[in-house]
Amino acid sequence: MRTAPDEIFKSLADPTRRAIFERLSRDGEQTVRTLTDHSGVSQPAVSKHLGVLKHAGLVRARHSGRETHYSAQPRALAPLVDWMSYYSRFWHDKFDQLEDLLKRMDQ
Amino acid sequence: MTTAATRSLVIEREMPHPPEKIWRALTQGALIKEWLMDNDFQPVVGHKFNFRAPPMPKWNGIIDSEVLVIEPNKKLSYSWGSLGLESVVVWTLVPTKSGTLVRMEQSGFRPDQEANYQGANYGWQKFIGGLERVVGELQ
């Protein structure tokens, strides 16, 4: 599922939602109840946040009995990950280190 | 590897050193380790080797490479595969009046394919770290 970057940004702009997403990314699948215990907001509020994250493709819901388990979908961040800008920084750093090395080397 | 729909990254810098010296830094394993990464590089076309960065969460730190071109003091190329990114790095050394123009081109970036997905799995923590700032700039 692909989502426009704008929608992903908006859904993660809220600090509570961001905290929920980070928690799911870090600790794996969790129920609304567990998330509520750690979020400091009410269960309906957590559910609402999860709905927004789900709409943006950032979390997935799995129903099991009465409980709904949520898990993070970090791949939804793919439209925002840009290898070229990552490697541009990487190689500029490496060019600096290469120049440092050349200064230290004998002819 | 197809060239359609891929992008390249080019970095050039003139360095006040002769090509022969820069060539050594680019092709001797112990020297490569000092500025780039640990490796088992050999300057032999067809040699398969790895660059090794310290492992991180969601990434073993290993880059799979194969030597593609060796033209001493002029041109060096190897493949660069990591986290689904299949790219090729080409180093070109051109003598100048005061040293050498060092050119690095990394090609094969495919913006909407698997590379980004695997990169996202690895990169989300770093990404989240910078998100607050990015969001702030949008508003």
gemmi code that builds the backbone of each chain (N, CA, C; Angstrom):
import gemmi

chains = {
    "A": [
        ("MET", (0.836, -1.204, 0.000), (0.000, 0.000, 0.000), (0.866, 1.248, 0.000)),
        ("ARG", (0.606, 2.145, -0.920), (1.406, 3.356, -1.015), (0.565, 4.557, -0.609)),
        ("THR", (1.161, 5.428, 0.171), (0.479, 6.611, 0.639), (1.304, 7.835, 0.264)),
        ("ALA", (0.636, 8.911, -0.062), (1.361, 10.133, -0.406), (2.167, 10.615, 0.795)),
        ("PRO", (3.382, 11.118, 0.544), (4.203, 11.611, 1.657), (3.478, 12.603, 2.558)),
        ("ASP", (2.668, 13.474, 1.968), (1.941, 14.464, 2.769), (1.103, 13.818, 3.861)),
        ("GLU", (0.426, 12.743, 3.464), (-0.462, 12.091, 4.423), (0.345, 11.418, 5.535)),
        ("ILE", (1.486, 10.851, 5.175), (2.343, 10.227, 6.180), (2.870, 11.286, 7.144)),
        ("PHE", (3.319, 12.404, 6.593), (3.801, 13.490, 7.439), (2.725, 13.949, 8.415)),
        ("LYS", (1.530, 14.165, 7.867), (0.429, 14.665, 8.706), (0.117, 13.669, 9.822)),
        ("SER", (0.097, 12.387, 9.454), (-0.288, 11.412, 10.468), (0.766, 11.292, 11.566)),
        ("LEU", (2.017, 11.609, 11.234), (3.067, 11.519, 12.249), (3.393, 12.864, 12.891)),
        ("ALA", (2.700, 13.908, 12.450), (2.976, 15.231, 13.007), (2.518, 15.332, 14.457)),
        ("ASP", (1.508, 14.554, 14.816), (0.999, 14.579, 16.177), (1.932, 13.772, 17.094)),
        ("PRO", (2.392, 14.387, 18.200), (3.380, 13.710, 19.052), (2.864, 12.405, 19.667)),
        ("THR", (1.573, 12.367, 20.030), (1.027, 11.133, 20.611), (1.007, 10.021, 19.578)),
        ("ARG", (0.572, 10.374, 18.364), (0.555, 9.366, 17.289), (1.964, 8.882, 16.972)),
        ("ARG", (2.888, 9.833, 16.969), (4.269, 9.467, 16.671), (4.798, 8.498, 17.735)),
        ("ALA", (4.450, 8.795, 19.000), (4.900, 7.930, 20.100), (4.315, 6.527, 19.956)),
        ("ILE", (3.048, 6.456, 19.551), (2.409, 5.144, 19.355), (3.119, 4.382, 18.226)),
        ("PHE", (3.390, 5.085, 17.141), (4.060, 4.429, 16.009), (5.469, 3.965, 16.390)),
        ("GLU", (6.179, 4.808, 17.105), (7.530, 4.433, 17.533), (7.492, 3.210, 18.438)),
        ("ARG", (6.508, 3.205, 19.337), (6.397, 2.102, 20.272), (6.119, 0.779, 19.538)),
        ("LEU", (5.212, 0.844, 18.570), (4.892, -0.362, 17.789), (6.088, -0.796, 16.928)),
        ("SER", (6.827, 0.168, 16.418), (7.994, -0.169, 15.602), (9.067, -0.835, 16.451)),
        ("ARG", (9.200, -0.344, 17.682), (10.271, -0.811, 18.561), (9.918, -2.138, 19.221)),
        ("ASP", (8.673, -2.243, 19.722), (8.323, -3.377, 20.591), (7.442, -4.429, 19.912)),
        ("GLY", (7.037, -4.178, 18.665), (6.212, -5.160, 17.970), (4.729, -5.014, 18.279)),
        ("GLU", (3.967, -5.999, 17.829), (2.507, -5.956, 17.883), (1.966, -5.774, 19.306)),
        ("GLN", (0.931, -4.918, 19.435), (0.331, -4.674, 20.745), (-1.165, -4.407, 20.623)),
        ("THR", (-1.871, -4.612, 21.741), (-3.304, -4.324, 21.753), (-3.535, -2.861, 22.117)),
        ("VAL", (-4.778, -2.399, 21.844), (-5.130, -1.025, 22.189), (-4.949, -0.799, 23.693)),
        ("ARG", (-5.310, -1.815, 24.475), (-5.224, -1.673, 25.929), (-3.770, -1.438, 26.381)),
        ("THR", (-2.868, -2.248, 25.868), (-1.456, -2.080, 26.234), (-0.950, -0.705, 25.818)),
        ("LEU", (-1.340, -0.306, 24.624), (-0.895, 1.006, 24.140), (-1.458, 2.118, 25.011)),
        ("THR", (-2.710, 1.964, 25.435), (-3.349, 2.977, 26.278), (-2.603, 3.118, 27.607)),
        ("ASP", (-2.206, 1.966, 28.167), (-1.501, 1.991, 29.452), (-0.233, 2.840, 29.394)),
        ("HIS", (0.376, 2.905, 28.223), (1.652, 3.615, 28.100), (1.530, 5.005, 27.490)),
        ("SER", (0.335, 5.350, 27.012), (0.251, 6.582, 26.228), (-0.133, 7.806, 27.050)),
        ("GLY", (-0.793, 7.592, 28.190), (-1.216, 8.740, 28.992), (-2.465, 9.417, 28.452)),
        ("VAL", (-3.121, 8.812, 27.468), (-4.417, 9.337, 27.012), (-5.452, 8.211, 27.073)),
        ("SER", (-6.726, 8.564, 26.865), (-7.804, 7.586, 27.011), (-7.800, 6.554, 25.891)),
        ("GLN", (-8.477, 5.439, 26.163), (-8.529, 4.380, 25.151), (-9.202, 4.834, 23.845)),
        ("PRO", (-10.356, 5.592, 23.945), (-10.947, 6.082, 22.687), (-9.992, 6.976, 21.906)),
        ("ALA", (-9.210, 7.772, 22.642), (-8.255, 8.647, 21.946), (-7.186, 7.823, 21.247)),
        ("VAL", (-6.693, 6.772, 21.924), (-5.690, 5.895, 21.310), (-6.266, 5.228, 20.056)),
        ("SER", (-7.522, 4.771, 20.178), (-8.170, 4.127, 19.029), (-8.272, 5.077, 17.844)),
        ("LYS", (-8.580, 6.328, 18.156), (-8.706, 7.320, 17.095), (-7.350, 7.547, 16.408)),
        ("HIS", (-6.315, 7.668, 17.225), (-4.968, 7.840, 16.660), (-4.585, 6.646, 15.786)),
        ("LEU", (-4.921, 5.441, 16.285), (-4.595, 4.234, 15.510), (-5.321, 4.230, 14.169)),
        ("GLY", (-6.557, 4.755, 14.171), (-7.315, 4.849, 12.928), (-6.616, 5.725, 11.900)),
        ("VAL", (-6.066, 6.841, 12.382), (-5.356, 7.755, 11.476), (-4.097, 7.084, 10.930)),
        ("LEU", (-3.362, 6.418, 11.826), (-2.134, 5.722, 11.410), (-2.456, 4.607, 10.410)),
        ("LYS", (-3.571, 3.933, 10.664), (-3.971, 2.840, 9.790), (-4.334, 3.371, 8.403)),
        ("HIS", (-5.036, 4.497, 8.389), (-5.428, 5.106, 7.120), (-4.197, 5.496, 6.297)),
        ("ALA", (-3.139, 5.903, 6.990), (-1.906, 6.292, 6.297), (-1.055, 5.078, 5.932)),
        ("GLY", (-1.529, 3.887, 6.327), (-0.788, 2.669, 6.005), (0.369, 2.387, 6.947)),
        ("LEU", (0.429, 3.141, 8.041), (1.572, 3.006, 8.951), (1.391, 1.893, 9.977)),
        ("VAL", (0.149, 1.511, 10.250), (-0.086, 0.366, 11.139), (-1.113, -0.561, 10.490)),
        ("ARG", (-1.071, -1.808, 10.951), (-2.012, -2.797, 10.467), (-2.741, -3.383, 11.667)),
        ("ALA", (-4.030, -3.657, 11.496), (-4.829, -4.223, 12.579), (-5.072, -5.706, 12.332)),
        ("ARG", (-4.986, -6.484, 13.416), (-5.293, -7.910, 13.311), (-6.277, -8.251, 14.428)),
        ("HIS", (-7.448, -8.773, 14.043), (-8.461, -9.082, 15.042), (-8.279, -10.499, 15.549)),
        ("SER", (-8.340, -10.626, 16.881), (-8.206, -11.943, 17.492), (-9.136, -11.978, 18.692)),
        ("GLY", (-10.272, -12.696, 18.532), (-11.272, -12.691, 19.590), (-11.811, -11.288, 19.789)),
        ("ARG", (-11.809, -10.834, 21.021), (-12.324, -9.491, 21.306), (-11.258, -8.418, 21.103)),
        ("GLU", (-10.028, -8.862, 21.023), (-8.933, -7.899, 20.994), (-8.505, -7.590, 19.560)),
        ("THR", (-8.064, -6.341, 19.366), (-7.441, -5.977, 18.102), (-5.970, -5.703, 18.367)),
        ("HIS", (-5.142, -6.390, 17.618), (-3.698, -6.208, 17.766), (-3.189, -5.309, 16.639)),
        ("TYR", (-2.388, -4.346, 17.013), (-1.834, -3.429, 16.014), (-0.336, -3.656, 15.854)),
        ("SER", (0.118, -3.565, 14.601), (1.561, -3.660, 14.364), (1.994, -2.551, 13.401)),
        ("ALA", (3.248, -2.144, 13.529), (3.778, -1.065, 12.686), (4.116, -1.597, 11.301)),
        ("GLN", (3.972, -0.742, 10.325), (4.341, -1.063, 8.941), (5.387, -0.052, 8.479)),
        ("PRO", (6.622, -0.214, 8.973), (7.624, 0.815, 8.643), (7.858, 0.967, 7.150)),
        ("ARG", (7.489, -0.074, 6.376), (7.657, 0.050, 4.929), (6.813, 1.167, 4.347)),
        ("ALA", (5.783, 1.561, 5.074), (4.970, 2.675, 4.595), (5.776, 3.970, 4.529)),
        ("LEU", (6.918, 3.992, 5.241), (7.766, 5.186, 5.197), (8.605, 5.234, 3.926)),
        ("ALA", (8.533, 4.178, 3.113), (9.411, 4.083, 1.940), (9.399, 5.327, 1.052)),
        ("PRO", (8.217, 5.928, 0.787), (8.252, 7.106, -0.089), (9.108, 8.241, 0.475)),
        ("LEU", (9.391, 8.177, 1.782), (10.146, 9.271, 2.397), (11.632, 8.957, 2.521)),
        ("VAL", (12.004, 7.719, 2.227), (13.407, 7.347, 2.375), (14.105, 7.522, 1.041)),
        ("ASP", (15.082, 8.364, 1.027), (15.739, 8.695, -0.227), (17.196, 8.253, -0.169)),
        ("TRP", (17.481, 7.143, -0.852), (18.856, 6.621, -0.854), (19.844, 7.651, -1.383)),
        ("MET", (19.412, 8.435, -2.366), (20.376, 9.358, -2.971), (20.834, 10.415, -1.982)),
        ("SER", (19.919, 10.944, -1.201), (20.372, 11.957, -0.246), (21.194, 11.301, 0.873)),
        ("TYR", (20.830, 10.056, 1.219), (21.618, 9.333, 2.216), (23.057, 9.153, 1.720)),
        ("TYR", (23.195, 8.657, 0.479), (24.542, 8.388, -0.032), (25.299, 9.670, -0.376)),
        ("SER", (24.572, 10.728, -0.701), (25.242, 12.000, -0.945), (25.989, 12.442, 0.321)),
        ("ARG", (25.314, 12.377, 1.451), (25.977, 12.707, 2.728), (27.117, 11.738, 2.998)),
        ("PHE", (26.817, 10.446, 2.810), (27.805, 9.393, 3.067), (29.101, 9.658, 2.313)),
        ("TRP", (29.007, 9.888, 0.973), (30.225, 10.045, 0.165), (30.938, 11.357, 0.445)),
        ("HIS", (30.185, 12.408, 0.749), (30.869, 13.660, 1.109), (31.724, 13.458, 2.354)),
        ("ASP", (31.178, 12.735, 3.331), (31.972, 12.408, 4.530), (33.203, 11.587, 4.158)),
        ("LYS", (32.994, 10.599, 3.281), (34.102, 9.716, 2.911), (35.168, 10.467, 2.109)),
        ("PHE", (34.746, 11.410, 1.272), (35.731, 12.240, 0.557), (36.592, 13.014, 1.567)),
        ("ASP", (35.948, 13.538, 2.600), (36.711, 14.244, 3.640), (37.740, 13.315, 4.272)),
        ("GLN", (37.288, 12.092, 4.585), (38.192, 11.145, 5.241), (39.312, 10.707, 4.300)),
        ("LEU", (38.997, 10.601, 3.009), (40.024, 10.255, 2.026), (41.087, 11.351, 1.978)),
        ("GLU", (40.645, 12.603, 1.993), (41.612, 13.711, 1.972), (42.478, 13.727, 3.228)),
        ("ASP", (41.859, 13.428, 4.370), (42.639, 13.349, 5.610), (43.712, 12.276, 5.497)),
        ("LEU", (43.324, 11.127, 4.954), (44.262, 10.014, 4.795), (45.404, 10.411, 3.851)),
        ("LEU", (45.062, 11.052, 2.724), (46.086, 11.439, 1.739), (47.116, 12.386, 2.352)),
        ("LYS", (46.644, 13.250, 3.234), (47.584, 14.171, 3.912), (48.579, 13.399, 4.775)),
        ("ARG", (48.103, 12.303, 5.348), (48.972, 11.526, 6.244), (49.902, 10.584, 5.489)),
        ("MET", (49.531, 10.249, 4.229), (50.329, 9.278, 3.475), (51.601, 9.894, 2.917)),
        ("ASP", (52.636, 9.049, 2.730), (53.839, 9.457, 2.001), (53.470, 9.566, 0.522)),
        ("GLN", (54.285, 10.301, -0.211), (54.088, 10.342, -1.667), (54.278, 8.942, -2.221)),
    ],
    "B": [
        ("MET", (21.713, -5.118, -15.567), (21.108, -3.990, -14.871), (20.589, -2.966, -15.891)),
        ("THR", (19.374, -2.561, -15.751), (18.797, -1.619, -16.706), (19.191, -0.198, -16.351)),
        ("THR", (19.302, 0.625, -17.368), (19.646, 2.011, -17.100), (18.386, 2.871, -17.055)),
        ("ALA", (17.289, 2.358, -17.599), (16.064, 3.151, -17.601), (15.589, 3.393, -16.171)),
        ("ALA", (15.155, 4.604, -15.923), (14.534, 4.953, -14.649), (15.474, 4.841, -13.454)),
        ("THR", (16.774, 4.768, -13.704), (17.691, 4.823, -12.564), (18.365, 6.191, -12.552)),
        ("ARG", (18.824, 6.550, -11.370), (19.467, 7.853, -11.215), (20.894, 7.667, -10.726)),
        ("SER", (21.718, 8.669, -10.940), (23.113, 8.595, -10.514), (23.452, 9.732, -9.566)),
        ("LEU", (24.403, 9.429, -8.700), (24.934, 10.436, -7.796), (26.383, 10.674, -8.199)),
        ("VAL", (26.753, 11.926, -8.413), (28.121, 12.236, -8.820), (28.736, 13.204, -7.821)),
        ("ILE", (29.934, 12.860, -7.351), (30.658, 13.774, -6.476), (32.064, 13.949, -7.053)),
        ("GLU", (32.482, 15.192, -7.222), (33.809, 15.486, -7.771), (34.550, 16.410, -6.810)),
        ("ARG", (35.822, 16.154, -6.674), (36.615, 17.055, -5.844), (38.055, 17.033, -6.348)),
        ("GLU", (38.660, 18.203, -6.486), (40.065, 18.241, -6.870), (40.915, 18.115, -5.613)),
        ("MET", (41.899, 17.237, -5.676), (42.753, 17.001, -4.516), (44.207, 17.243, -4.894)),
        ("PRO", (44.967, 17.914, -4.015), (46.347, 18.275, -4.339), (47.315, 17.108, -4.174)),
        ("HIS", (47.015, 16.001, -4.823), (47.866, 14.809, -4.744), (47.893, 14.162, -6.125)),
        ("PRO", (48.987, 13.469, -6.453), (49.051, 12.807, -7.764), (48.115, 11.605, -7.841)),
        ("PRO", (47.663, 11.253, -9.065), (46.747, 10.118, -9.228), (47.288, 8.823, -8.628)),
        ("GLU", (48.592, 8.597, -8.746), (49.187, 7.344, -8.261), (48.954, 7.168, -6.758)),
        ("LYS", (49.061, 8.267, -6.042), (48.884, 8.208, -4.589), (47.420, 7.962, -4.238)),
        ("ILE", (46.530, 8.649, -4.942), (45.099, 8.474, -4.681), (44.681, 7.049, -5.050)),
        ("TRP", (45.272, 6.534, -6.125), (44.977, 5.155, -6.554), (45.288, 4.171, -5.425)),
        ("ARG", (46.413, 4.387, -4.752), (46.771, 3.499, -3.629), (45.697, 3.551, -2.540)),
        ("ALA", (45.235, 4.759, -2.243), (44.218, 4.899, -1.191), (42.900, 4.228, -1.594)),
        ("LEU", (42.659, 4.158, -2.895), (41.400, 3.565, -3.382), (41.473, 2.047, -3.535)),
        ("THR", (42.697, 1.499, -3.596), (42.811, 0.081, -3.980), (43.619, -0.795, -3.025)),
        ("GLN", (44.181, -0.226, -1.967), (44.886, -1.067, -0.995), (43.994, -1.243, 0.231)),
        ("GLY", (43.670, -2.506, 0.520), (42.694, -2.811, 1.560), (42.907, -2.063, 2.871)),
        ("ALA", (44.152, -2.041, 3.343), (44.421, -1.399, 4.630), (44.158, 0.106, 4.563)),
        ("LEU", (44.440, 0.696, 3.400), (44.196, 2.140, 3.240), (42.702, 2.415, 3.050)),
        ("ILE", (42.032, 1.543, 2.288), (40.572, 1.707, 2.093), (39.879, 1.706, 3.452)),
        ("LYS", (40.362, 0.820, 4.319), (39.746, 0.717, 5.637), (39.851, 2.039, 6.404)),
        ("GLU", (40.926, 2.764, 6.162), (41.141, 3.996, 6.934), (40.154, 5.104, 6.588)),
        ("TRP", (39.721, 5.140, 5.323), (38.815, 6.253, 4.983), (37.404, 5.799, 4.638)),
        ("LEU", (37.249, 4.495, 4.268), (35.912, 4.061, 3.844), (35.346, 3.019, 4.802)),
        ("MET", (35.789, 1.783, 4.695), (35.260, 0.708, 5.541), (36.225, -0.461, 5.507)),
        ("ASP", (36.088, -1.320, 6.515), (36.819, -2.582, 6.507), (36.404, -3.375, 5.260)),
        ("ASN", (37.314, -4.188, 4.725), (37.041, -4.804, 3.429), (38.014, -5.938, 3.151)),
        ("ASP", (37.677, -6.757, 2.132), (38.641, -7.731, 1.628), (38.827, -7.520, 0.126)),
        ("PHE", (38.933, -6.258, -0.215), (39.126, -5.852, -1.609), (40.443, -6.389, -2.165)),
        ("GLN", (40.434, -6.787, -3.434), (41.653, -7.099, -4.185), (41.507, -6.432, -5.547)),
        ("PRO", (42.553, -5.798, -6.042), (42.420, -5.090, -7.329), (42.442, -6.044, -8.518)),
        ("VAL", (41.470, -6.948, -8.547), (41.391, -7.957, -9.601), (39.955, -7.985, -10.129)),
        ("VAL", (39.791, -7.776, -11.423), (38.449, -7.786, -12.008), (37.793, -9.145, -11.761)),
        ("GLY", (36.551, -9.121, -11.285), (35.819, -10.353, -10.993), (35.917, -10.778, -9.534)),
        ("HIS", (36.823, -10.150, -8.777), (36.968, -10.491, -7.360), (35.720, -10.043, -6.584)),
        ("LYS", (35.110, -10.992, -5.875), (33.941, -10.664, -5.050), (34.414, -10.386, -3.634)),
        ("PHE", (33.892, -9.315, -3.049), (34.359, -8.932, -1.714), (33.242, -8.201, -0.963)),
        ("ASN", (33.523, -7.892, 0.295), (32.564, -7.156, 1.123), (33.206, -5.917, 1.716)),
        ("PHE", (32.414, -4.871, 1.811), (32.727, -3.789, 2.740), (31.946, -4.092, 4.009)),
        ("ARG", (32.552, -3.817, 5.150), (31.890, -4.125, 6.418), (31.861, -2.917, 7.343)),
        ("ALA", (30.653, -2.435, 7.595), (30.455, -1.363, 8.578), (30.022, -2.016, 9.884)),
        ("PRO", (30.136, -1.301, 11.011), (29.627, -1.882, 12.255), (28.144, -2.215, 12.113)),
        ("PRO", (27.708, -3.423, 12.542), (26.294, -3.789, 12.421), (25.393, -2.833, 13.214)),
        ("MET", (24.201, -2.630, 12.693), (23.220, -1.769, 13.368), (21.900, -2.518, 13.411)),
        ("PRO", (20.937, -2.009, 14.211), (19.619, -2.658, 14.188), (19.083, -2.696, 12.760)),
        ("LYS", (18.603, -3.842, 12.332), (17.992, -4.038, 11.010), (19.004, -3.986, 9.864)),
        ("TRP", (20.286, -3.956, 10.179), (21.277, -3.986, 9.102), (22.542, -4.653, 9.589)),
        ("ASN", (23.005, -5.664, 8.860), (24.199, -6.396, 9.279), (25.489, -5.651, 8.941)),
        ("GLY", (25.360, -4.518, 8.255), (26.539, -3.699, 7.967), (27.359, -4.170, 6.781)),
        ("ILE", (26.855, -5.178, 6.066), (27.644, -5.759, 4.974), (27.199, -5.236, 3.620)),
        ("ILE", (28.165, -4.832, 2.821), (27.901, -4.412, 1.447), (28.560, -5.429, 0.519)),
        ("ASP", (27.765, -5.995, -0.380), (28.272, -7.007, -1.322), (28.794, -6.325, -2.575)),
        ("SER", (30.027, -6.662, -2.925), (30.654, -5.991, -4.054), (31.419, -6.960, -4.932)),
        ("GLU", (31.649, -6.512, -6.164), (32.483, -7.253, -7.099), (33.261, -6.230, -7.917)),
        ("VAL", (34.534, -6.498, -8.095), (35.356, -5.578, -8.873), (34.966, -5.678, -10.344)),
        ("LEU", (34.669, -4.537, -10.964), (34.211, -4.526, -12.355), (35.256, -3.964, -13.312)),
        ("VAL", (35.972, -2.946, -12.877), (36.961, -2.302, -13.753), (38.198, -1.941, -12.937)),
        ("ILE", (39.365, -2.261, -13.475), (40.635, -1.818, -12.897), (41.493, -1.247, -14.033)),
        ("GLU", (41.664, 0.053, -14.049), (42.612, 0.690, -14.972), (43.529, 1.521, -14.109)),
        ("PRO", (44.704, 0.973, -13.743), (45.554, 1.597, -12.727), (45.737, 3.098, -12.918)),
        ("ASN", (45.536, 3.823, -11.821), (45.708, 5.276, -11.742), (44.660, 6.059, -12.538)),
        ("LYS", (43.683, 5.359, -13.115), (42.693, 6.062, -13.937), (41.252, 5.758, -13.545)),
        ("LYS", (40.926, 4.482, -13.494), (39.514, 4.143, -13.323), (39.354, 2.855, -12.520)),
        ("LEU", (38.422, 2.929, -11.559), (38.130, 1.787, -10.701), (36.610, 1.693, -10.576)),
        ("SER", (36.092, 0.478, -10.692), (34.648, 0.336, -10.529), (34.328, -0.956, -9.789)),
        ("TYR", (33.331, -0.871, -8.895), (32.828, -2.078, -8.234), (31.322, -1.942, -8.012)),
        ("SER", (30.672, -3.112, -7.931), (29.246, -3.078, -7.607), (29.091, -2.815, -6.116)),
        ("TRP", (27.909, -2.329, -5.746), (27.657, -1.919, -4.362), (26.217, -2.340, -4.038)),
        ("GLY", (26.087, -3.495, -3.377), (24.755, -3.993, -3.066), (24.521, -4.047, -1.565)),
        ("SER", (23.436, -3.422, -1.133), (23.151, -3.385, 0.294), (21.691, -3.029, 0.516)),
        ("LEU", (21.025, -3.773, 1.368), (19.635, -3.471, 1.722), (18.745, -3.322, 0.491)),
        ("GLY", (18.990, -4.168, -0.510), (18.148, -4.115, -1.688), (18.580, -3.099, -2.730)),
        ("LEU", (19.509, -2.243, -2.376), (20.034, -1.287, -3.348), (21.121, -1.979, -4.174)),
        ("GLU", (20.907, -2.059, -5.479), (21.934, -2.643, -6.345), (22.506, -1.532, -7.194)),
        ("SER", (23.693, -1.088, -6.822), (24.268, 0.057, -7.512), (25.688, -0.262, -7.959)),
        ("VAL", (26.243, 0.644, -8.746), (27.615, 0.509, -9.228), (28.356, 1.802, -8.908)),
        ("VAL", (29.553, 1.654, -8.353), (30.389, 2.807, -8.035), (31.548, 2.865, -9.022)),
        ("VAL", (31.755, 4.029, -9.622), (32.876, 4.215, -10.551), (33.730, 5.393, -10.061)),
        ("TRP", (35.007, 5.118, -9.870), (35.972, 6.169, -9.519), (36.787, 6.517, -10.749)),
        ("THR", (36.915, 7.797, -11.032), (37.735, 8.235, -12.157), (38.740, 9.270, -11.655)),
        ("LEU", (40.009, 9.096, -12.032), (41.055, 10.032, -11.637), (41.586, 10.737, -12.879)),
        ("VAL", (41.527, 12.071, -12.884), (42.012, 12.853, -14.022), (43.069, 13.828, -13.508)),
        ("PRO", (44.312, 13.722, -14.034), (45.362, 14.627, -13.565), (45.028, 16.079, -13.915)),
        ("THR", (45.348, 16.970, -13.005), (45.183, 18.410, -13.267), (46.537, 19.084, -13.005)),
        ("LYS", (46.589, 20.399, -13.218), (47.845, 21.139, -12.996), (48.369, 20.964, -11.582)),
        ("SER", (47.430, 20.979, -10.619), (47.885, 20.989, -9.233), (47.543, 19.707, -8.482)),
        ("GLY", (47.118, 18.693, -9.194), (46.793, 17.451, -8.484), (45.934, 16.538, -9.328)),
        ("THR", (44.787, 16.162, -8.768), (43.924, 15.183, -9.442), (42.461, 15.538, -9.218)),
        ("LEU", (41.679, 15.436, -10.278), (40.236, 15.553, -10.110), (39.701, 14.160, -9.807)),
        ("VAL", (39.130, 13.998, -8.613), (38.584, 12.711, -8.189), (37.081, 12.750, -8.414)),
        ("ARG", (36.608, 11.785, -9.211), (35.170, 11.755, -9.509), (34.608, 10.415, -9.076)),
        ("MET", (33.523, 10.456, -8.317), (32.839, 9.235, -7.883), (31.428, 9.281, -8.435)),
        ("GLU", (31.049, 8.249, -9.158), (29.668, 8.175, -9.618), (29.057, 6.882, -9.105)),
        ("GLN", (27.949, 7.011, -8.408), (27.202, 5.825, -7.960), (25.896, 5.806, -8.740)),
        ("SER", (25.679, 4.751, -9.521), (24.478, 4.697, -10.361), (23.626, 3.496, -10.001)),
        ("GLY", (22.376, 3.556, -10.388), (21.469, 2.432, -10.157), (20.385, 2.713, -9.130)),
        ("PHE", (20.219, 3.978, -8.729), (19.159, 4.294, -7.765), (17.813, 4.223, -8.455)),
        ("ARG", (16.943, 3.373, -7.928), (15.597, 3.251, -8.486), (14.619, 3.747, -7.442)),
        ("PRO", (14.067, 4.924, -7.633), (13.366, 5.603, -6.547), (12.182, 4.859, -5.950)),
        ("ASP", (11.491, 4.039, -6.717), (10.246, 3.491, -6.175), (10.253, 1.978, -6.057)),
        ("GLN", (11.418, 1.403, -5.919), (11.442, -0.046, -5.881), (11.931, -0.604, -4.554)),
        ("GLU", (12.285, -1.845, -4.594), (12.566, -2.593, -3.374), (13.615, -1.923, -2.476)),
        ("ALA", (14.569, -1.253, -3.117), (15.617, -0.611, -2.333), (15.017, 0.294, -1.267)),
        ("ASN", (14.003, 1.048, -1.663), (13.401, 1.964, -0.703), (12.686, 1.235, 0.431)),
        ("TYR", (12.042, 0.121, 0.083), (11.333, -0.611, 1.128), (12.296, -1.134, 2.181)),
        ("GLN", (13.374, -1.769, 1.721), (14.316, -2.310, 2.697), (15.020, -1.188, 3.443)),
        ("GLY", (15.291, -0.118, 2.730), (15.903, 1.031, 3.384), (14.998, 1.595, 4.466)),
        ("ALA", (13.709, 1.562, 4.186), (12.758, 2.084, 5.175), (12.755, 1.224, 6.424)),
        ("ASN", (12.851, -0.089, 6.237), (12.895, -0.967, 7.402), (14.099, -0.664, 8.271)),
        ("TYR", (15.212, -0.362, 7.596), (16.423, -0.050, 8.342), (16.384, 1.376, 8.881)),
        ("GLY", (15.890, 2.276, 8.062), (16.095, 3.690, 8.344), (15.024, 4.379, 9.168)),
        ("TRP", (13.982, 3.666, 9.578), (12.874, 4.392, 10.178), (13.259, 5.092, 11.470)),
        ("GLN", (14.170, 4.453, 12.240), (14.523, 5.077, 13.522), (15.200, 6.420, 13.300)),
        ("LYS", (16.154, 6.408, 12.371), (16.853, 7.638, 12.035), (15.862, 8.653, 11.480)),
        ("PHE", (14.953, 8.138, 10.665), (13.975, 9.001, 10.032), (13.084, 9.670, 11.074)),
        ("ILE", (12.596, 8.857, 12.016), (11.733, 9.391, 13.056), (12.467, 10.464, 13.847)),
        ("GLY", (13.753, 10.214, 14.072), (14.552, 11.192, 14.813), (14.517, 12.568, 14.176)),
        ("GLY", (14.515, 12.601, 12.841), (14.538, 13.887, 12.159), (13.167, 14.422, 11.826)),
        ("LEU", (12.148, 13.647, 12.148), (10.798, 13.990, 11.704), (10.273, 15.273, 12.337)),
        ("GLU", (10.569, 15.414, 13.628), (10.069, 16.579, 14.334), (10.507, 17.873, 13.651)),
        ("ARG", (11.782, 17.872, 13.264), (12.340, 19.039, 12.590), (11.660, 19.246, 11.232)),
        ("VAL", (11.494, 18.143, 10.476), (10.896, 18.247, 9.145), (9.476, 18.776, 9.241)),
        ("VAL", (8.734, 18.228, 10.199), (7.349, 18.651, 10.381), (7.302, 20.132, 10.747)),
        ("GLY", (8.222, 20.540, 11.595), (8.292, 21.942, 11.990), (8.519, 22.863, 10.795)),
        ("GLU", (9.347, 22.403, 9.870), (9.641, 23.208, 8.689), (8.440, 23.312, 7.755)),
        ("LEU", (7.576, 22.292, 7.782), (6.408, 22.293, 6.897), (5.382, 23.318, 7.339)),
        ("GLN", (5.334, 23.566, 8.649), (4.236, 24.391, 9.162), (4.511, 25.886, 9.035)),
    ],
}
model = gemmi.Model(1)
for chain_id, residues in chains.items():
    chain = gemmi.Chain(chain_id)
    for i, (resn, *xyz) in enumerate(residues, 1):
        res = gemmi.Residue()
        res.name, res.seqid = resn, gemmi.SeqId(i, " ")
        for name, pos in zip(("N", "CA", "C"), xyz):
            atom = gemmi.Atom()
            atom.name, atom.element = name, gemmi.Element(name[0])
            atom.pos, atom.b_iso = gemmi.Position(*pos), 0.0
            res.add_atom(atom)
        chain.add_residue(res)
    model.add_chain(chain)
structure = gemmi.Structure()
structure.add_model(model)
structure.setup_entities()
